[in-house]
Amino acid sequence: MADERDTVWTAEDVYDERISPLMSQIIAICKEHQIPMAATFQFENSEENGPGFCTTILPFPRACEKLVRVANVMRPEQPIVLAETTTTQPDGSKRISIRRVS
């Protein structure tokens, strides 16, 4: 019997359209107030690359040791390079897009 974790799937569009905008807000608030945080989402399991994750870690100096340990476990096994683009809409709202460049 096949393990469901081996199933190929993607929800990258859901992450990009619904979760990423919320995370952008959360990250901005955490940066503004120097709130340590760690969050990770698995958005796919592709045949080519295996599981795909979006992980954000903000271990500001005040982070407790437990958060630092969690963050270390969540770090990607292979480093990747991301590009962040901020677009200002005509109504003044901003959209932050993050994409993998390597």
Summary of the structure (lengths in Angstrom):
residues: 102
radius of gyration: 15.7
end to end distance: 35.4
largest distance: 53.2
contacts: 212
relative contact order: 0.15
helix: 34%
strand: 34%
